[in-house]
């Protein structure tokens, strides 16, 4: 007998996570974005400080993606417990 799968929830959150992570990858790995010498900042060519600028940005975006994934997983766990006939606060 086939079991029914619970409805997919939080698809929008997973799309947001994907967009955040892909944006950081494209911005740092697509060389034509930053393959320039000017403008220089503090004597550093553009391609150096552009890459260095993305280090803290990617760290923040990764943290946001992680927190969003925790929210989505917690919501899925709540839905599965409710579907099983148990309320989320009644979990063992």
WOURFEN-V535023 format. One record per helix or strand. SS is the DSSP state (helix for helix, strand for strand). FROM is the first residue (numbers start at 1). TO is the last residue. If there is no record, write none. Layout:
BEGIN
{{SS;FROM;TO} {SS;FROM;TO}}
END
This chain:
BEGIN
{{helix;11;29} {helix;31;33} {strand;41;41} {strand;44;44} {helix;46;83} {helix;88;90}}
END
